Amino acid sequence: MALYIILGTYSNKGSEGLVEGSSDRRKAMETLTSSVGAKLINYHITRGIYDFTMQTEAESFDQIAAMNLKAKAAGTVSKLDVLESLDIDEVRKIAKNVNFQPPRA
């Protein structure tokens, strides 16, 4: 499985729900990820330009995209950025065979 790191910001509606509500957001994220066959590794509320981060294992990006689409459609998040963790050794192995010729003046 691939590891995906999701960085997100809550919409005004989502922020209001956090303040006024009492739901267990980690449990909600576990339910969300398991509903698409993925696994929640970690979930944190954060300080900074993002309101939360999730680390999720999934077989394909399609699972992550479906979760993000559902969350956006609910109007509770305003921005979601997804990063995929890579194995640097695999990247190096492939990079050694890349044939690239830069433009010349």
ABEGO torsion letter per residue (X at the ends): XBBBBBBBBBBAAAAAAAAABABBAAAAAAAAAAAAGBBBABBBBBBEABABBBBBBBABAAAAAAAAAAAAAAGABABBBBBBBBBAAAAAAAAAABBBBBBBX
